[in-house]
């Protein structure tokens, strides 16, 4: 998206990008957001490192909140729930109708919780259809020119996809494939050329003689009246359809905070506390009245899709 690179290399998994877009559309009033979870990989190139965003964990917020406020408890709760190898690589929040920028409050909040240059702030304005990513390098705020979206291909797809111009690694793969195809073509074609042009035997000797009995049998077969081929039964149109695999994410993670109840969580996420039963069913909670702080719940992004 945009003109990605060269520093740093920011990569969103496609399902995370779709979840962020759905989140921004479902929360079109006030500022809302959450933590970006993923992995940071050091590179031996001018880009220095690569950030892969693999999950989005929303922060509980009132629907009419004028700005997103991150508390130390939020950060510690998410940090304790990280899986092996995961890191908090940044945060994301909405600016519906205000454009993609960082206010003074946003910058101070970023400096407090996300001081590393590889930690990003991702801002979304769903009303203006704008997105932007920022990071802080040696006290200077920089807006990334673009980022990559990593698409997971379906099982029946074969190909190489890339955003923008192909990188050095992609060009290397293409060159290696071309060399392999060229070598395979030479290996297959050389024996044929040798038989046709380099063999000392006359070309006529390459055709084996057919016994007379076989010729007569073939002649009889040619004069025989072929039996009619049975017509296969017609297939009614529309009886067989292959639905493409869905790429729209239907679930996201929610980290339980102190004082949370299923009733209050459903109210924060969807504006309807009575939908708390969806959380109970999805997580198979035996005692819905007891929630431990720090528990990660799997909740629908849009309860209407259930």
Order of alpha helices (4+ residues) and beta strands (2+ residues): beta-alpha-beta-beta-alpha-beta-alpha-beta-beta-beta-beta-alpha-alpha-beta-alpha-alpha-beta
